[in-house]
């Protein structure tokens, strides 16, 4: 029903290890000529490419947050003159 009502939606489910869920998903998969993508032997979707793009974006954001925290720690542990230079650099980039 969801595929009919929301053809552009990303359907995601869990409990792939439950035989009833697995049978129902496989039934829909065969009926609509879809492929199922299972992640971690529990979550499933028919939209592998879209889901992988979401996970890739989450990883990119997480890595950027880690880099930013490291930069802040480097600045915090540096001398006052280095901190001031870093502050001025940020201010200049914000004013562009």
N, CA, C and O atoms as a printed pandas DataFrame, in Angstrom:
     atom_number atom_name residue_name chain_id  residue_number  x_coord  y_coord  z_coord
0              1         N          UNK        A               1    0.829   -1.187    0.000
1              2        CA          UNK        A               1    0.000    0.000    0.000
2              3         C          UNK        A               1    0.878    1.257    0.000
3              4         O          UNK        A               1    0.576    2.227   -0.694
4              5         N          UNK        A               2    1.965    1.236    0.780
5              6        CA          UNK        A               2    2.856    2.406    0.827
6              7         C          UNK        A               2    3.479    2.674   -0.533
7              8         O          UNK        A               2    3.591    3.828   -0.945
8              9         N          UNK        A               3    3.884    1.626   -1.233
9             10        CA          UNK        A               3    4.468    1.815   -2.563
10            11         C          UNK        A               3    3.452    2.435   -3.528
11            12         O          UNK        A               3    3.818    3.219   -4.404
12            13         N          UNK        A               4    2.210    2.089   -3.363
13            14        CA          UNK        A               4    1.157    2.639   -4.216
14            15         C          UNK        A               4    0.864    4.101   -3.855
15            16         O          UNK        A               4    0.766    4.952   -4.739
16            17         N          UNK        A               5    0.728    4.389   -2.566
17            18        CA          UNK        A               5    0.372    5.741   -2.123
18            19         C          UNK        A               5    1.534    6.725   -2.178
19            20         O          UNK        A               5    1.346    7.912   -2.446
20            21         N          UNK        A               6    2.736    6.217   -1.921
21            22        CA          UNK        A               6    3.932    7.071   -1.855
22            23         C          UNK        A               6    5.033    6.490   -2.727
23            24         O          UNK        A               6    6.007    5.954   -2.199
24            25         N          UNK        A               7    4.910    6.579   -4.043
25            26        CA          UNK        A               7    5.867    5.922   -4.935
26            27         C          UNK        A               7    7.294    6.456   -4.825
27            28         O          UNK        A               7    8.232    5.750   -5.195
28            29         N          UNK        A               8    7.484    7.661   -4.335
29            30        CA          UNK        A               8    8.834    8.225   -4.211
30            31         C          UNK        A               8    9.408    8.114   -2.801
31            32         O          UNK        A               8   10.517    8.583   -2.546
32            33         N          UNK        A               9    8.669    7.503   -1.890
33            34        CA          UNK        A               9    9.126    7.383   -0.501
34            35         C          UNK        A               9   10.209    6.313   -0.389
35            36         O          UNK        A               9   10.282    5.391   -1.202
36            37         N          UNK        A              10   11.030    6.455    0.617
37            38        CA          UNK        A              10   12.032    5.436    0.944
38            39         C          UNK        A              10   11.438    4.568    2.037
39            40         O          UNK        A              10   11.239    5.020    3.165
40            41         N          UNK        A              11   11.158    3.323    1.697
41            42        CA          UNK        A              11   10.610    2.394    2.690
42            43         C          UNK        A              11   11.761    1.708    3.408
43            44         O          UNK        A              11   12.668    1.156    2.785
44            45         N          UNK        A              12   11.701    1.758    4.720
45            46        CA          UNK        A              12   12.727    1.146    5.570
46            47         C          UNK        A              12   12.023    0.396    6.680
47            48         O          UNK        A              12   11.028    0.871    7.227
48            49         N          UNK        A              13   12.533   -0.762    7.009
49            50        CA          UNK        A              13   11.944   -1.531    8.095
50            51         C          UNK        A              13   13.016   -2.233    8.904
51            52         O          UNK        A              13   14.195   -2.211    8.550
52            53         N          UNK        A              14   12.599   -2.847    9.979
53            54        CA          UNK        A              14   13.544   -3.602   10.798
54            55         C          UNK        A              14   12.983   -4.998   11.023
55            56         O          UNK        A              14   12.025   -5.400   10.362
56            57         N          UNK        A              15   13.561   -5.717   11.927
57            58        CA          UNK        A              15   13.150   -7.086   12.258
58            59         C          UNK        A              15   13.303   -8.046   11.081
59            60         O          UNK        A              15   12.518   -8.984   10.936
60            61         N          UNK        A              16   14.313   -7.812   10.240
61            62        CA          UNK        A              16   14.557   -8.703    9.116
62            63         C          UNK        A              16   14.766  -10.148    9.574
63            64         O          UNK        A              16   14.494  -11.093    8.833
64            65         N          UNK        A              17   15.248  -10.301   10.797
65            66        CA          UNK        A              17   15.471  -11.648   11.317
66            67         C          UNK        A              17   14.163  -12.346   11.709
67            68         O          UNK        A              17   14.189  -13.523   12.068
68            69         N          UNK        A              18   13.028  -11.653   11.648
69            70        CA          UNK        A              18   11.717  -12.244   11.909
70            71         C          UNK        A              18   11.208  -12.865   10.601
71            72         O          UNK        A              18   11.100  -12.172    9.590
72            73         N          UNK        A              19   10.903  -14.140   10.616
73            74        CA          UNK        A              19   10.506  -14.847    9.397
74            75         C          UNK        A              19    9.251  -14.262    8.748
75            76         O          UNK        A              19    9.159  -14.228    7.521
76            77         N          UNK        A              20    8.291  -13.805    9.539
77            78        CA          UNK        A              20    7.074  -13.211    8.978
78            79         C          UNK        A              20    7.397  -11.915    8.234
79            80         O          UNK        A              20    6.868  -11.667    7.151
80            81         N          UNK        A              21    8.255  -11.105    8.813
81            82        CA          UNK        A              21    8.668   -9.855    8.162
82            83         C          UNK        A              21    9.403  -10.179    6.870
83            84         O          UNK        A              21    9.130   -9.589    5.824
84            85         N          UNK        A              22   10.324  -11.108    6.949
85            86        CA          UNK        A              22   11.115  -11.481    5.777
86            87         C          UNK        A              22   10.203  -11.971    4.643
87            88         O          UNK        A              22   10.381  -11.571    3.492
88            89         N          UNK        A              23    9.244  -12.820    4.958
89            90        CA          UNK        A              23    8.326  -13.333    3.930
90            91         C          UNK        A              23    7.499  -12.200    3.315
91            92         O          UNK        A              23    7.315  -12.156    2.098
92            93         N          UNK        A              24    7.007  -11.298    4.141
93            94        CA          UNK        A              24    6.196  -10.184    3.640
94            95         C          UNK        A              24    7.019   -9.274    2.730
95            96         O          UNK        A              24    6.546   -8.867    1.669
96            97         N          UNK        A              25    8.228   -8.958    3.134
97            98        CA          UNK        A              25    9.089   -8.092    2.326
98            99         C          UNK        A              25    9.440   -8.792    1.009
99           100         O          UNK        A              25    9.421   -8.164   -0.050
100          101         N          UNK        A              26    9.754  -10.068    1.068
101          102        CA          UNK        A              26   10.090  -10.801   -0.152
102          103         C          UNK        A              26    8.886  -10.902   -1.092
103          104         O          UNK        A              26    9.046  -10.880   -2.312
104          105         N          UNK        A              27    7.683  -11.011   -0.526
105          106        CA          UNK        A              27    6.470  -11.031   -1.344
106          107         C          UNK        A              27    6.333   -9.714   -2.113
107          108         O          UNK        A              27    6.102   -9.716   -3.322
108          109         N          UNK        A              28    6.474   -8.608   -1.413
109          110        CA          UNK        A              28    6.375   -7.290   -2.050
110          111         C          UNK        A              28    7.496   -7.121   -3.074
111          112         O          UNK        A              28    7.280   -6.582   -4.159
112          113         N          UNK        A              29    8.679   -7.582   -2.724
113          114        CA          UNK        A              29    9.836   -7.476   -3.613
114          115         C          UNK        A              29    9.540   -8.182   -4.941
115          116         O          UNK        A              29    9.781   -7.626   -6.012
116          117         N          UNK        A              30    9.027   -9.385   -4.865
117          118        CA          UNK        A              30    8.730  -10.148   -6.080
118          119         C          UNK        A              30    7.566   -9.533   -6.858
119          120         O          UNK        A              30    7.609   -9.467   -8.086
120          121         N          UNK        A              31    6.543   -9.089   -6.160
121          122        CA          UNK        A              31    5.360   -8.514   -6.799
122          123         C          UNK        A              31    5.686   -7.253   -7.587
123          124         O          UNK        A              31    5.100   -7.007   -8.641
124          125         N          UNK        A              32    6.627   -6.450   -7.074
125          126        CA          UNK        A              32    6.962   -5.161   -7.689
126          127         C          UNK        A              32    8.320   -5.160   -8.379
127          128         O          UNK        A              32    8.815   -4.100   -8.762
128          129         N          UNK        A              33    8.925   -6.325   -8.541
129          130        CA          UNK        A              33   10.244   -6.453   -9.186
130          131         C          UNK        A              33   11.283   -5.541   -8.534
131          132         O          UNK        A              33   11.994   -4.802   -9.215
132          133         N          UNK        A              34   11.355   -5.603   -7.235
133          134        CA          UNK        A              34   12.308   -4.803   -6.471
134          135         C          UNK        A              34   13.397   -5.693   -5.892
135          136         O          UNK        A              34   13.243   -6.910   -5.793
136          137         N          UNK        A              35   14.485   -5.070   -5.519
137          138        CA          UNK        A              35   15.524   -5.765   -4.773
138          139         C          UNK        A              35   15.495   -5.254   -3.350
139          140         O          UNK        A              35   15.260   -4.070   -3.107
140          141         N          UNK        A              36   15.730   -6.141   -2.423
141          142        CA          UNK        A              36   15.779   -5.732   -1.020
142          143         C          UNK        A              36   17.236   -5.616   -0.609
143          144         O          UNK        A              36   18.075   -6.424   -1.007
144          145         N          UNK        A              37   17.520   -4.610    0.185
145          146        CA          UNK        A              37   18.862   -4.369    0.718
146          147         C          UNK        A              37   18.766   -4.499    2.235
147          148         O          UNK        A              37   17.980   -3.805    2.881
148          149         N          UNK        A              38   19.574   -5.394    2.793
149          150        CA          UNK        A              38   19.554   -5.638    4.235
150          151         C          UNK        A              38   20.865   -5.132    4.822
151          152         O          UNK        A              38   21.945   -5.447    4.322
152          153         N          UNK        A              39   20.760   -4.356    5.872
153          154        CA          UNK        A              39   21.948   -3.796    6.542
154          155         C          UNK        A              39   21.988   -4.326    7.965
155          156         O          UNK        A              39   21.029   -4.183    8.723
156          157         N          UNK        A              40   23.104   -4.936    8.315
157          158        CA          UNK        A              40   23.290   -5.425    9.675
158          159         C          UNK        A              40   22.363   -6.573   10.030
159          160         O          UNK        A              40   22.108   -6.815   11.209
160          161         N          UNK        A              41   21.857   -7.278    9.041
161          162        CA          UNK        A              41   20.968   -8.421    9.229
162          163         C          UNK        A              41   19.729   -8.084   10.059
163          164         O          UNK        A              41   19.133   -8.966   10.676
164          165         N          UNK        A              42   19.346   -6.808   10.071
165          166        CA          UNK        A              42   18.130   -6.438   10.798
166          167         C          UNK        A              42   17.308   -5.386   10.053
167          168         O          UNK        A              42   16.085   -5.510    9.991
168          169         N          UNK        A              43   17.938   -4.358    9.488
169          170        CA          UNK        A              43   17.209   -3.300    8.784
170          171         C          UNK        A              43   17.165   -3.607    7.290
171          172         O          UNK        A              43   18.129   -4.118    6.722
172          173         N          UNK        A              44   16.040   -3.290    6.665
173          174        CA          UNK        A              44   15.883   -3.563    5.241
174          175         C          UNK        A              44   15.274   -2.360    4.539
175          176         O          UNK        A              44   14.614   -1.525    5.158
176          177         N          UNK        A              45   15.510   -2.289    3.229
177          178        CA          UNK        A              45   14.929   -1.247    2.388
178          179         C          UNK        A              45   14.950   -1.716    0.943
179          180         O          UNK        A              45   15.668   -2.652    0.591
180          181         N          UNK        A              46   14.158   -1.060    0.114
181          182        CA          UNK        A              46   14.187   -1.295   -1.320
182          183         C          UNK        A              46   15.024   -0.226   -2.021
183          184         O          UNK        A              46   15.232   -0.307   -3.231
184          185         N          UNK        A              47   15.503    0.766   -1.289
185          186        CA          UNK        A              47   16.189    1.928   -1.862
186          187         C          UNK        A              47   17.651    1.951   -1.453
187          188         O          UNK        A              47   18.087    2.873   -0.764
188          189         N          UNK        A              48   18.407    0.957   -1.866
189          190        CA          UNK        A              48   19.803    0.829   -1.442
190          191         C          UNK        A              48   20.624    2.084   -1.749
191          192         O          UNK        A              48   21.335    2.585   -0.878
192          193         N          UNK        A              49   20.531    2.586   -2.965
193          194        CA          UNK        A              49   21.352    3.735   -3.362
194          195         C          UNK        A              49   21.029    4.956   -2.507
195          196         O          UNK        A              49   21.934    5.662   -2.062
196          197         N          UNK        A              50   19.749    5.205   -2.277
197          198        CA          UNK        A              50   19.362    6.365   -1.473
198          199         C          UNK        A              50   19.808    6.203   -0.023
199          200         O          UNK        A              50   20.295    7.153    0.590
200          201         N          UNK        A              51   19.644    5.011    0.518
201          202        CA          UNK        A              51   20.033    4.766    1.911
202          203         C          UNK        A              51   21.545    4.881    2.065
203          204         O          UNK        A              51   22.024    5.480    3.027
204          205         N          UNK        A              52   22.300    4.315    1.129
205          206        CA          UNK        A              52   23.761    4.422    1.216
206          207         C          UNK        A              52   24.198    5.875    1.117
207          208         O          UNK        A              52   25.155    6.269    1.784
208          209         N          UNK        A              53   23.526    6.677    0.308
209          210        CA          UNK        A              53   23.855    8.102    0.209
210          211         C          UNK        A              53   23.610    8.810    1.537
211          212         O          UNK        A              53   24.385    9.677    1.938
212          213         N          UNK        A              54   22.526    8.435    2.215
213          214        CA          UNK        A              54   22.241    9.030    3.529
214          215         C          UNK        A              54   23.327    8.648    4.526
215          216         O          UNK        A              54   23.816    9.499    5.269
216          217         N          UNK        A              55   23.711    7.359    4.546
217          218        CA          UNK        A              55   24.773    6.927    5.457
218          219         C          UNK        A              55   26.097    7.602    5.117
219          220         O          UNK        A              55   26.846    7.978    6.017
220          221         N          UNK        A              56   26.395    7.760    3.819
221          222        CA          UNK        A              56   27.628    8.433    3.417
222          223         C          UNK        A              56   27.637    9.880    3.886
223          224         O          UNK        A              56   28.663   10.378    4.350
224          225         N          UNK        A              57   26.500   10.554    3.768
225          226        CA          UNK        A              57   26.405   11.944    4.217
226          227         C          UNK        A              57   26.566   12.031    5.734
227          228         O          UNK        A              57   27.232   12.936    6.237
228          229         N          UNK        A              58   25.957   11.091    6.465
229          230        CA          UNK        A              58   26.110   11.075    7.918
230          231         C          UNK        A              58   27.577   10.873    8.298
231          232         O          UNK        A              58   28.074   11.520    9.220
232          233         N          UNK        A              59   28.265    9.985    7.596
233          234        CA          UNK        A              59   29.690    9.758    7.866
234          235         C          UNK        A              59   30.498   11.009    7.575
235          236         O          UNK        A              59   31.400   11.357    8.337
236          237         N          UNK        A              60   30.177   11.705    6.457
237          238        CA          UNK        A              60   30.900   12.919    6.099
238          239         C          UNK        A              60   30.719   13.993    7.169
239          240         O          UNK        A              60   31.679   14.658    7.559
240          241         N          UNK        A              61   29.489   14.159    7.638
241          242        CA          UNK        A              61   29.206   15.153    8.680
242          243         C          UNK        A              61   29.934   14.780    9.970
243          244         O          UNK        A              61   30.518   15.636   10.633
244          245         N          UNK        A              62   29.892   13.498   10.315
245          246        CA          UNK        A              62   30.567   13.038   11.535
246          247         C          UNK        A              62   32.070   13.274   11.456
247          248         O          UNK        A              62   32.677   13.715   12.432
248          249         N          UNK        A              63   32.679   12.986   10.308
249          250        CA          UNK        A              63   34.119   13.227   10.143
250          251         C          UNK        A              63   34.446   14.712   10.226
251          252         O          UNK        A              63   35.460   15.097   10.808
252          253         N          UNK        A              64   33.589   15.543    9.646
253          254        CA          UNK        A              64   33.818   16.990    9.716
254          255         C          UNK        A              64   33.714   17.480   11.160
255          256         O          UNK        A              64   34.487   18.346   11.570
256          257         N          UNK        A              65   32.784   16.946   11.928
257          258        CA          UNK        A              65   32.670   17.318   13.340
258          259         C          UNK        A              65   33.914   16.894   14.115
259          260         O          UNK        A              65   34.395   17.638   14.969
260          261         N          UNK        A              66   34.429   15.723   13.826
261          262        CA          UNK        A              66   35.657   15.253   14.483
262          263         C          UNK        A              66   36.820   16.167   14.129
263          264         O          UNK        A              66   37.612   16.533   14.997
264          265         N          UNK        A              67   36.925   16.539   12.842
265          266        CA          UNK        A              67   38.009   17.447   12.424
266          267         C          UNK        A              67   37.894   18.799   13.127
267          268         O          UNK        A              67   38.892   19.367   13.570
268          269         N          UNK        A              68   36.669   19.302   13.222
269          270        CA          UNK        A              68   36.472   20.597   13.871
270          271         C          UNK        A              68   36.844   20.528   15.357
271          272         O          UNK        A              68   37.482   21.443   15.878
272          273         N          UNK        A              69   36.451   19.457   16.035
273          274        CA          UNK        A              69   36.814   19.305   17.451
274          275         C          UNK        A              69   38.326   19.241   17.613
275          276         O          UNK        A              69   38.882   19.825   18.543
276          277         N          UNK        A              70   38.995   18.525   16.700
277          278        CA          UNK        A              70   40.454   18.442   16.761
278          279         C          UNK        A              70   41.084   19.812   16.555
279          280         O          UNK        A              70   42.031   20.177   17.251
280          281         N          UNK        A              71   40.551   20.576   15.586
281          282        CA          UNK        A              71   41.083   21.931   15.366
282          283         C          UNK        A              71   40.895   22.796   16.606
283          284         O          UNK        A              71   41.793   23.547   16.990
284          285         N          UNK        A              72   39.719   22.687   17.232
285          286        CA          UNK        A              72   39.469   23.477   18.445
286          287         C          UNK        A              72   40.406   23.081   19.579
287          288         O          UNK        A              72   40.903   23.936   20.313
288          289         N          UNK        A              73   40.642   21.774   19.718
289          290        CA          UNK        A              73   41.584   21.318   20.752
290          291         C          UNK        A              73   42.998   21.795   20.456
291          292         O          UNK        A              73   43.729   22.188   21.365
292          293         N          UNK        A              74   43.388   21.761   19.169
293          294        CA          UNK        A              74   44.721   22.248   18.788
294          295         C          UNK        A              74   44.862   23.728   19.127
295          296         O          UNK        A              74   45.898   24.164   19.631
296          297         N          UNK        A              75   43.811   24.493   18.846
297          298        CA          UNK        A              75   43.852   25.927   19.154
298          299         C          UNK        A              75   43.904   26.129   20.666
299          300         O          UNK        A              75   44.687   26.937   21.165
300          301         N          UNK        A              76   43.069   25.394   21.387
301          302        CA          UNK        A              76   43.021   25.530   22.845
302          303         C          UNK        A              76   44.376   25.236   23.476
303          304         O          UNK        A              76   44.775   25.893   24.437
304          305         N          UNK        A              77   45.081   24.247   22.934
305          306        CA          UNK        A              77   46.366   23.837   23.503
306          307         C          UNK        A              77   47.549   24.613   22.928
307          308         O          UNK        A              77   48.698   24.321   23.261
308          309         N          UNK        A              78   47.282   25.595   22.071
309          310        CA          UNK        A              78   48.372   26.364   21.482
310          311         C          UNK        A              78   48.605   27.649   22.279
311          312         O          UNK        A              78   47.879   27.954   23.226
312          313         N          UNK        A              79   49.629   28.389   21.872
313          314        CA          UNK        A              79   49.965   29.641   22.557
314          315         C          UNK        A              79   48.905   30.698   22.258
315          316         O          UNK        A              79   48.106   30.561   21.331
316          317         N          UNK        A              80   48.921   31.752   23.068
317          318        CA          UNK        A              80   47.954   32.831   22.887
318          319         C          UNK        A              80   48.087   33.468   21.512
319          320         O          UNK        A              80   47.077   33.768   20.876
320          321         N          UNK        A              81   49.304   33.679   21.044
321          322        CA          UNK        A              81   49.492   34.318   19.732
322          323         C          UNK        A              81   48.933   33.426   18.617
323          324         O          UNK        A              81   48.368   33.932   17.647
324          325         N          UNK        A              82   49.086   32.106   18.749
325          326        CA          UNK        A              82   48.504   31.204   17.749
326          327         C          UNK        A              82   46.968   31.219   17.827
327          328         O          UNK        A              82   46.287   31.147   16.805
328          329         N          UNK        A              83   46.444   31.314   19.039
329          330        CA          UNK        A              83   44.989   31.390   19.196
330          331         C          UNK        A              83   44.452   32.662   18.550
331          332         O          UNK        A              83   43.425   32.640   17.871
332          333         N          UNK        A              84   45.152   33.763   18.768
333          334        CA          UNK        A              84   44.739   35.034   18.188
334          335         C          UNK        A              84   44.796   34.979   16.668
335          336         O          UNK        A              84   43.895   35.485   16.000
336          337         N          UNK        A              85   45.825   34.385   16.121
337          338        CA          UNK        A              85   45.947   34.258   14.671
338          339         C          UNK        A              85   44.813   33.395   14.105
339          340         O          UNK        A              85   44.253   33.711   13.055
340          341         N          UNK        A              86   44.481   32.322   14.796
341          342        CA          UNK        A              86   43.378   31.452   14.350
342          343         C          UNK        A              86   42.055   32.217   14.398
343          344         O          UNK        A              86   41.231   32.096   13.491
344          345         N          UNK        A              87   41.859   32.993   15.445
345          346        CA          UNK        A              87   40.634   33.787   15.583
346          347         C          UNK        A              87   40.521   34.791   14.434
347          348         O          UNK        A              87   39.454   34.935   13.837
348          349         N          UNK        A              88   41.615   35.482   14.125
349          350        CA          UNK        A              88   41.607   36.469   13.043
350          351         C          UNK        A              88   41.327   35.799   11.703
351          352         O          UNK        A              88   40.619   36.362   10.868
352          353         N          UNK        A              89   41.865   34.624   11.491
353          354        CA          UNK        A              89   41.652   33.889   10.250
354          355         C          UNK        A              89   40.170   33.539   10.084
355          356         O          UNK        A              89   39.611   33.687    8.998
356          357         N          UNK        A              90   39.542   33.078   11.162
357          358        CA          UNK        A              90   38.126   32.750   11.120
358          359         C          UNK        A              90   37.297   33.990   10.839
359          360         O          UNK        A              90   36.378   33.960   10.021
360          361         N          UNK        A              91   37.623   35.073   11.514
361          362        CA          UNK        A              91   36.869   36.339   11.315
362          363         C          UNK        A              91   36.980   36.827    9.872
363          364         O          UNK        A              91   35.995   37.281    9.289
364          365         N          UNK        A              92   38.186   36.733    9.295
365          366        CA          UNK        A              92   38.364   37.160    7.906
366          367         C          UNK        A              92   37.511   36.303    6.968
367          368         O          UNK        A              92   36.890   36.829    6.045
368          369         N          UNK        A              93   37.479   35.008    7.195
369          370        CA          UNK        A              93   36.696   34.117    6.325
370          371         C          UNK        A              93   35.193   34.365    6.487
371          372         O          UNK        A              93   34.437   34.202    5.530
372          373         N          UNK        A              94   34.755   34.756    7.686
373          374        CA          UNK        A              94   33.348   35.053    7.912
374          375         C          UNK        A              94   32.930   36.349    7.235
375          376         O          UNK        A              94   31.766   36.506    6.867
376          377         N          UNK        A              95   33.860   37.277    7.065
377          378        CA          UNK        A              95   33.548   38.583    6.493
378          379         C          UNK        A              95   33.605   38.585    4.972
379          380         O          UNK        A              95   33.288   39.599    4.351
380          381         N          UNK        A              96   33.997   37.487    4.364
381          382        CA          UNK        A              96   34.080   37.440    2.893
382          383         C          UNK        A              96   32.742   37.229    2.274
383          384         O          UNK        A              96   32.632   37.165    1.049
